[in-house]
Amino acid sequence: MRISEVEIDEFDYEIENVGTIDGNWAYDPDSTLEPPGFVLTIRTADGTEGHARGFAFTPPAVAQIEMVAADLLGRDPLERKGIWNDLWRALRHTDHLGVGPIDIALWDLAGEHYEESVSKLLGGYRDRLPTYASTMFVDDAGGLDSPEAFADYAEACLDRGYEGFKFHGHPDSRPEFDIAICEALAERIGNEMDLMIDSSSLYRTYADTLEVGRAIDELEFFWYEDPLWDGGESAPMLRKLVATLDTPVLGLEHVRTGPYGTVSHLAEEAADFIRASAHLDGGITGLLKTANAVEAFGLDTELLLGGPAHMHAMSALRNTNYFEHGLLHPESRWLLDQGYEGEPESIADDGAMRVPDGPGLGVEIDWEFIGERRTDHTVIDR
């Protein structure tokens, strides 16, 4: 079995009532976003296919896939680790964004070939994933725009069955406002849900970072995520923060160094929990490398946002706590189900995410949707 064709279908999504503030997703009743996405198909001569639907940083990811696609032709698609090693080196001068979609498509193809789910191929041992609600950023448009609004929405998520609740801070970097939200959440549902804050590298000073961190120490938050502006790249800064606070610091979402940079931070004691992403950090293979390294240090890996690849990967990981269901808002709906048939990313009645059990990723591409919104189409073959 050899790879005979690589196909890229580019399209756009449609997200109503959502805008951006300095690139951060937030509720806006007067806006409709149409961000780009793509579906990568890797096909063998006998017709076996694997797919990956991309939603993050589409232009550079597609450009990188096109850079290396011809090198995939003629290779055995089941040799995923060998292909991963070659791709990681080939894209070493870039940010490796093309590796993830290729690797995910190869895992999907392998599942189709063996007629088993990716979870089974990984040795997955659970089909129910504890899930937290992850909101859009604070807005100033009448949505999640106050501590009371966040507390109300968290209570609704608790009633829906979610086991945790995380909010993304104010895009304009307002630490005192974020602290007020944290206090409202802790007072309303702090004894019933795990609470997290994702400051998304918004705080401009270490003083702001420390002020919020000390506040959530008192409120017993579950984690404190990527607080400082560009701080994810600085192991000394994170080491100091980790040593100062009681709340676990979750880091490295905003750096693309994969398992190698992760190990450097762990050796420096510069994080408590580690972000990993199949979409951005080398696919399922790269995610597993990171999670295994983190496990060897006795720490936890948390997966960045959702998608079927993360459902299957999480089913096989011991050192992870929650599936991230986002980005949620009471007045709008985000894009993660778009491009698939049905709604694969929807929680069950008990508030947990279920792992698809069909072959490969266990989801079907909505080709009618892709065709209606297609913006470009590329085929690389011999």
Summary of the structure (lengths in Angstrom):
residues: 382
radius of gyration: 20.3
end to end distance: 15.5
largest distance: 62.3
contacts: 1423
relative contact order: 0.17
helix: 37%
strand: 26%
